[in-house]
Amino acid sequence: MASLNKVFLMGNLTRDPEVRHTPKGTAVGDLAMAINMTYRAQDGTEKEEVCYVDVVVWGRQAETCRDYLSKGAPVFVEGRLQLDQWEGPEGEKKSRMRVRADRVQFLSRGGAGGRGSAGKGDGSRERADGPAPKSSPSAAEPAEDDVPF
């Protein structure tokens, strides 16, 4: 029997990305997303439902997320479901389901550039050689409109 494990999510970060490194130096990032859904109830009132999802991202992409994203940033995540299982300090079995991201696209916040937007705000994927990270702005760098992507 064939199987498929593919997830597409679009929402906003609920906190700044957190990055740590494995003993071999590989970056591992944790993102927390909120996905809002609005629907009309049977009584005609508009209701909103929020789904909170934990996302893990690896390697250079984790570092890029840390450098360019912050709480509230809109993102599109493509990945797969991953079940983590471990034993707690008192021997109890624990588990959690989260998304292992294959791709994270930075989406525009609505016109203005800067943190959390991808280039010119067109929803395209952030390049690894994109604008300077939020921690190191410099007057010698080109203005956002001069960036060639």
Secondary structure, 3 states (H helix, E strand, C coil): CCCCCCEEEEEEECCCCEEEECCCCCEEEEEEEEEEEEEECCCCCEEEEEEEEEEEEECHHHHHHHHHCCCCCEEEEEEEEEEEEEECCCCCEEEEEEEEEEEEEECCCCCCCCCCCCCCCCCCCCCCCCCCCCCCCCCCCCCHHHCCC
